[in-house]
Amino acid sequence: MSEAAQLPPPPVRRRLLAVLFAGSALSRTGFIAVLTVAALAAEDMLGSATLGGLPAATATVGIAVGTPPVAWLMARSGRRVGLAVGLAVSATGAGLAAVSVNAGSFPLFVVGMFVFGGGIAAERLSRYAAADITPVSRQAFAISLVVWAGTIGSVVGPAVLAPARRLAAGLGLEGLTGPFVMAAGFAAVASAVIARGLRPDPLSFAAERGRETTRAPAGSQLADPKVRVAVAALITGQVVMVMIMTMTPVHVRRAGEELGIVGLVIAAHTLGMFAFSPLTGFLSDRFGRPRVIVAGQMMLVVSAVTASFAAGDDRVLLVASLFLLGLGWNFGFVAASALLTEDAPAEARVPLQGLADSIVWTSAAMASLSSGALLEAGSYSLLALIGASLVAIPVAVLVRYRSRLVPVTP
């Protein structure tokens, strides 16, 4: 039977992609809002930015820790169940974080962010559900459509920060409670959308057309050159982005700028992260995933070096550098996600995705946790330049295996 015969009919495919898009858009909106104000809430509680990166780092640790069980649940019960349960957990964590911000309890805040991140792990894996229902030669574009949903979050998330803060203050709550309450609501709605609409389950189509091989653990797939290049690119892109983005709100506020300016800078960044995803997916399928990965790494270098020259009140330079930072991340994220599993056998596909994402998010957590300390010990410029230097890692891995990266034929 041909691959096309084992894929869902086009109307079903479009409907499933629409459901994945909606779920991701809702959860991403809340996540971006939370990530934007997490360091600010921590600094308000503690009076210092030294541990300002800890809440975001804890959320990222939650993603890393939550990814393997969510992947296990997906492999066992399907993408729909794994996504719906994970998003429900995320809503619970955001609600707990809101309570802790209002009470001024930093330990409880950290716990809430960990639970929030653990649930968000499901949304991060949702991009692979789009690949499940798409031919291999077009999987990068399918993945990019789900990533593209973050465009909504990049616009709505930062835009509602100030209104959410005013609403919370009007209700007699701590102002920064508002974004966390909003994130809890969005995650709950996303869970309901997935639970109701993601039928038939995308994973059933991937299993039908998986490459026949002897059963092997997901870890053994890490020896594959494509997997190594993909994981190196995913790790570096996430680490560089997290290091710079997490401390940018603190850098801006220390220059005397208001929360609205923080929202503008982060909006530009997240717009770069998501808005051009379909183009990235098209380029990845058309010209090869490794070439797009290299282009993304070069963008990361330029953006990080540019950020190193930006003062906290230099709106133009910060907007430009953070936008390019997001775009470079997008190129690497979409292309590497497609490269990761294009040759993976069916029985190892979901565990490999979970393992790779767990490694990526663990690295990102370390970057987030160290970002505050680097800012206090050195400067924002030093933080950015360290990020730029890390790009040498995936480039070296790609050069090492370039002769073994056989492209998928469109």
C-alpha distance (Angstrom), angle and dihedral (degrees) to the residues before:
residue distance angle dihedral
M1 . . .
S2 3.83 . .
E3 3.77 123.4 .
A4 3.81 90.8 -113.3
A5 3.78 91.2 56.7
Q6 3.79 90.3 54.7
L7 3.79 94.8 51.5
P8 3.82 124.2 86.8
P9 3.82 116.7 -95.8
P10 3.82 113.1 -90.6
P11 3.84 94.9 -103.7
V12 3.81 91.0 52.2
R13 3.79 91.4 45.4
R14 3.80 91.7 51.9
R15 3.80 91.7 48.7
L16 3.80 93.0 49.8
L17 3.80 91.1 48.1
A18 3.82 89.2 50.3
V19 3.80 91.2 53.1
L20 3.82 91.6 48.4
F21 3.81 89.4 47.6
A22 3.82 92.8 51.4
G23 3.80 94.2 47.3
S24 3.78 92.2 48.4
A25 3.82 93.4 45.8
L26 3.79 92.7 53.5
S27 3.79 96.3 45.9
R28 3.81 93.6 42.1
T29 3.80 91.0 53.9
G30 3.78 91.5 57.4
F31 3.80 93.5 41.0
I32 3.80 94.0 53.0
A33 3.80 91.6 48.0
V34 3.81 91.3 50.4
L35 3.79 94.3 45.4
T36 3.80 91.2 50.0
V37 3.81 94.9 56.5
A38 3.83 101.4 29.8
A39 3.81 94.9 92.1
L40 3.80 90.8 44.7
A41 3.80 91.9 52.1
A42 3.81 90.2 48.8
E43 3.79 92.6 49.5
D44 3.82 90.6 49.8
M45 3.81 90.9 51.8
L46 3.79 96.8 44.5
G47 3.79 103.2 28.1
S48 3.81 91.6 -129.7
A49 3.80 138.8 74.9
T50 3.81 93.0 -139.5
L51 3.80 90.9 99.5
G52 3.79 93.4 26.8
G53 3.78 91.1 114.0
L54 3.81 93.8 50.9
P55 3.84 98.1 87.6
A56 3.81 92.7 49.9
A57 3.79 89.2 43.3
T58 3.79 90.3 50.9
A59 3.79 90.7 50.5
T60 3.80 89.1 50.4
V61 3.81 90.1 48.8
G62 3.79 85.9 51.8
I63 3.79 89.7 54.7
A64 3.81 90.6 48.6
V65 3.81 93.2 47.7
G66 3.79 93.5 40.9
T67 3.81 96.6 48.7
P68 3.85 98.9 74.8
P69 3.84 95.3 49.9
V70 3.81 91.4 43.9
A71 3.82 89.9 49.6
W72 3.82 89.1 47.8
L73 3.81 90.2 51.1
M74 3.81 90.6 48.5
A75 3.81 92.1 49.6
R76 3.79 90.3 48.5
S77 3.82 102.9 38.2
G78 3.82 105.5 13.5
R79 3.77 138.2 -100.6
R80 3.83 93.7 -73.0
V81 3.80 96.2 59.1
G82 3.80 93.6 41.6
L83 3.79 92.9 50.2
A84 3.80 96.1 44.2
V85 3.80 94.3 48.2
G86 3.79 93.1 44.8
L87 3.80 94.0 51.0
A88 3.81 90.7 48.7
V89 3.81 88.9 54.3
S90 3.81 89.0 49.2
A91 3.80 91.0 54.2
T92 3.80 89.8 52.2
G93 3.80 91.9 51.1
A94 3.81 93.3 49.4
G95 3.79 90.0 50.4
L96 3.80 91.0 51.3
A97 3.81 90.3 48.8
A98 3.82 89.7 52.1
V99 3.80 91.1 53.7
S100 3.81 91.5 48.8
V101 3.83 94.1 49.3
N102 3.77 91.0 51.4
A103 3.82 91.1 47.6
G104 3.81 93.4 44.1
S105 3.80 92.4 -125.0
F106 3.79 109.9 148.6
P107 3.85 95.9 -175.2
L108 3.81 91.0 52.9
F109 3.80 89.0 45.8
V110 3.80 90.4 56.2
V111 3.81 90.8 50.0
G112 3.79 91.5 49.7
M113 3.79 91.9 50.1
F114 3.81 90.4 50.5
V115 3.81 92.1 53.3
F116 3.80 90.3 44.1
G117 3.79 90.8 53.9
G118 3.78 92.9 45.8
G119 3.78 89.8 60.1
I120 3.81 94.4 42.5
A121 3.81 86.9 62.2
A122 3.81 87.1 79.2
E123 3.79 92.9 57.1
R124 3.78 90.9 49.2
L125 3.81 90.3 56.4
S126 3.81 92.4 47.9
R127 3.81 91.4 86.6
Y128 3.79 89.0 70.8
A129 3.80 90.4 56.3
A130 3.81 87.1 66.3
A131 3.80 89.2 54.6
D132 3.82 90.3 51.3
I133 3.79 91.5 68.1
T134 3.82 98.3 39.0
P135 3.84 135.0 78.7
V136 3.82 113.1 -99.8
S137 3.80 93.5 -114.9
R138 3.84 90.2 58.2
Q139 3.79 100.9 36.9
A140 3.80 95.4 104.6
F141 3.80 89.6 58.8
A142 3.82 91.6 47.6
I143 3.80 90.8 50.2
S144 3.80 89.7 48.1
L145 3.82 91.4 56.8
V146 3.80 91.2 60.0
V147 3.81 91.1 43.9
W148 3.81 87.3 49.3
A149 3.81 88.5 65.3
G150 3.78 86.2 75.2
T151 3.82 87.1 73.1
I152 3.78 87.6 77.2
G153 3.77 90.1 51.0
S154 3.79 91.6 47.0
V155 3.79 90.5 57.7
V156 3.80 103.2 32.5
G157 3.82 98.9 37.0
P158 3.82 99.0 59.6
A159 3.81 92.1 32.7
V160 3.81 93.4 61.5
L161 3.80 96.0 46.3
A162 3.78 95.6 92.7
P163 3.86 95.2 41.3
A164 3.82 91.0 46.7
R165 3.79 90.2 50.4
R166 3.81 92.5 49.4
L167 3.80 91.3 47.4
A168 3.78 92.2 51.3
A169 3.80 91.3 47.2
G170 3.80 89.8 49.2
L171 3.80 89.0 55.9
G172 3.79 91.1 52.6
L173 3.81 94.6 -103.2
E174 3.79 131.0 125.7
G175 3.81 105.4 -81.8
L176 3.81 96.7 -124.2
T177 3.81 89.7 56.0
G178 3.79 89.2 79.6
P179 3.84 99.6 73.3
F180 3.80 91.4 50.0
V181 3.80 93.2 51.2
M182 3.78 88.9 49.1
A183 3.83 91.4 50.8
A184 3.81 91.1 51.8
G185 3.79 91.2 53.5
F186 3.79 94.5 47.9
A187 3.82 92.4 49.0
A188 3.81 91.6 50.3
V189 3.81 91.8 51.6
A190 3.82 90.9 46.6
S191 3.81 90.3 53.3
A192 3.80 91.0 52.9
V193 3.81 92.3 47.9
I194 3.81 92.2 52.6
A195 3.80 94.6 44.1
R196 3.78 92.0 53.0
G197 3.79 103.2 34.8
L198 3.82 110.5 33.9
R199 3.81 96.6 89.2
P200 3.01 128.7 161.1
D201 3.77 93.9 36.0
P202 3.84 112.1 -112.0
L203 3.80 92.7 -139.5
S204 3.79 91.6 64.9
F205 3.80 89.9 68.1
A206 3.80 93.9 47.9
A207 3.80 91.5 52.2
E208 3.79 92.0 51.9
R209 3.80 95.0 57.3
G210 3.81 100.7 32.6
R211 3.79 118.8 134.7
E212 3.80 111.4 -97.3
T213 3.80 112.1 -117.4
T214 3.75 139.1 141.6
R215 3.78 112.0 -80.9
A216 3.82 111.7 -91.8
P217 3.82 133.8 169.2
A218 3.78 117.7 -98.3
G219 3.80 91.0 -116.2
S220 3.78 91.1 65.1
Q221 3.81 88.8 62.9
L222 3.82 89.5 66.8
A223 3.80 88.2 79.6
D224 3.80 90.0 66.9
P225 3.85 111.0 104.2
K226 3.80 92.7 -135.6
V227 3.79 91.1 52.1
R228 3.80 92.3 48.7
V229 3.79 93.2 50.5
A230 3.81 91.3 45.6
V231 3.81 94.3 49.1
A232 3.82 92.8 46.5
A233 3.80 90.7 51.2
L234 3.80 93.5 45.6
I235 3.81 92.6 49.2
T236 3.80 95.9 47.0
G237 3.78 94.9 44.9
Q238 3.78 92.1 50.3
V239 3.81 94.9 44.1
V240 3.81 95.6 48.3
M241 3.79 92.2 45.7
V242 3.80 95.2 46.7
M243 3.81 94.6 46.9
I244 3.78 93.3 54.6
M245 3.80 101.2 32.8
T246 3.80 96.6 48.5
M247 3.80 94.4 57.6
T248 3.80 98.0 36.9
P249 3.85 93.6 86.7
V250 3.82 89.8 52.7
H251 3.82 90.8 46.4
V252 3.81 90.4 51.8
R253 3.81 96.6 45.1
R254 3.81 92.0 48.6
A255 3.80 87.1 59.8
G256 3.80 88.7 59.6
E257 3.80 97.8 -102.2
E258 3.82 122.3 143.2
L259 3.81 130.4 -116.4
G260 3.80 90.1 -99.7
I261 3.83 90.3 63.9
V262 3.78 90.1 48.4
G263 3.79 87.7 53.9
L264 3.83 91.1 49.9
V265 3.81 93.3 52.8
I266 3.81 93.6 45.3
A267 3.81 90.7 45.1
A268 3.81 89.5 56.5
H269 3.79 89.8 48.3
T270 3.79 95.6 49.3
L271 3.79 90.5 43.9
G272 3.79 87.5 59.4
M273 3.79 89.7 46.9
F274 3.79 95.2 56.7
A275 3.80 117.8 7.6
F276 3.81 97.8 78.7
S277 3.79 96.0 42.0
P278 3.84 95.9 116.1
L279 3.80 89.5 54.0
T280 3.81 90.3 48.7
G281 3.79 91.0 50.1
F282 3.80 92.0 48.6
L283 3.81 92.4 49.3
S284 3.82 91.0 47.5
D285 3.80 92.8 53.3
R286 3.79 93.8 40.6
F287 3.81 103.1 43.7
G288 3.79 102.6 19.9
R289 3.79 133.3 -87.7
P290 3.86 96.2 -104.5
R291 3.81 92.8 58.0
V292 3.80 91.9 51.5
I293 3.81 90.1 47.6
V294 3.82 90.1 55.3
A295 3.80 91.1 49.0
G296 3.78 89.7 51.8
Q297 3.80 93.2 51.1
M298 3.78 91.0 52.0
M299 3.81 90.0 52.5
L300 3.80 89.7 52.3
V301 3.80 91.0 54.8
V302 3.80 93.8 49.7
S303 3.80 92.9 45.8
A304 3.80 94.1 48.4
V305 3.80 93.7 48.3
T306 3.82 89.9 47.6
A307 3.81 91.1 50.1
S308 3.80 90.0 52.5
F309 3.83 88.8 65.8
A310 3.84 95.2 46.4
A311 3.78 120.0 105.4
G312 3.78 117.6 -147.9
D313 3.82 91.9 -103.8
D314 3.81 95.7 43.1
R315 3.77 96.4 106.8
V316 3.80 97.3 173.9
L317 3.79 95.9 51.5
L318 3.81 93.6 42.4
V319 3.80 93.1 49.1
A320 3.81 91.5 48.0
S321 3.80 95.6 46.6
L322 3.80 95.4 43.5
F323 3.81 91.1 47.7
L324 3.81 91.0 52.8
L325 3.80 89.9 44.9
G326 3.79 89.0 57.6
L327 3.79 93.2 45.4
G328 3.80 92.8 50.7
W329 3.79 89.8 49.9
N330 3.80 89.8 50.5
F331 3.81 93.7 52.9
G332 3.78 91.5 51.4
F333 3.81 96.1 40.2
V334 3.80 98.0 51.1
A335 3.80 96.7 40.3
A336 3.81 94.9 43.2
S337 3.82 92.6 46.8
A338 3.79 89.8 55.8
L339 3.81 92.9 43.6
L340 3.81 92.0 50.0
T341 3.78 99.1 70.5
E342 3.79 107.2 14.8
D343 3.83 90.4 109.4
A344 3.82 98.6 27.8
P345 3.84 117.1 123.7
A346 3.80 115.3 -114.2
E347 3.80 96.5 -111.0
A348 3.82 92.8 52.1
R349 3.80 98.9 39.6
V350 3.81 102.0 91.3
P351 3.84 95.4 37.4
L352 3.83 89.1 49.6
Q353 3.79 91.0 50.7
G354 3.79 90.1 49.8
L355 3.81 93.6 46.7
A356 3.80 93.7 48.1
D357 3.79 93.6 47.3
S358 3.80 90.7 47.3
I359 3.81 90.4 54.8
V360 3.80 91.2 46.2
W361 3.80 94.8 50.1
T362 3.80 93.1 44.7
S363 3.80 88.7 56.1
A364 3.79 91.0 46.4
A365 3.81 90.6 51.2
M366 3.79 90.4 55.2
A367 3.81 89.2 49.8
S368 3.79 92.4 50.0
L369 3.79 92.7 47.5
S370 3.81 93.1 49.2
S371 3.81 95.1 44.5
G372 3.79 94.9 77.9
A373 3.79 92.8 47.7
L374 3.82 91.5 48.6
L375 3.79 90.6 50.2
E376 3.79 92.2 51.7
A377 3.82 95.5 41.1
G378 3.79 95.8 43.2
S379 3.78 127.4 -3.8
Y380 3.79 144.3 -82.4
S381 3.81 88.2 -93.7
L382 3.79 91.9 55.9
L383 3.79 90.0 49.3
A384 3.81 91.2 53.5
L385 3.80 94.8 46.6
I386 3.81 92.1 50.8
G387 3.79 87.5 53.5
A388 3.80 91.2 51.6
S389 3.80 91.9 53.0
L390 3.81 92.9 55.2
V391 3.81 92.0 67.6
A392 3.81 88.6 79.1
I393 3.82 89.2 75.3
P394 3.84 101.5 66.9
V395 3.80 91.3 36.8
A396 3.81 90.0 56.2
V397 3.81 91.8 48.1
L398 3.80 91.5 48.9
V399 3.81 92.2 49.8
R400 3.80 89.4 49.0
Y401 3.82 93.4 55.8
R402 3.81 102.0 26.4
S403 3.83 93.5 116.2
R404 3.83 91.3 55.1
L405 3.79 98.4 50.2
V406 3.79 98.7 100.1
P407 3.82 107.3 -172.1
V408 3.79 124.1 -126.9
T409 3.79 111.6 -107.3
P410 3.84 111.2 -120.9
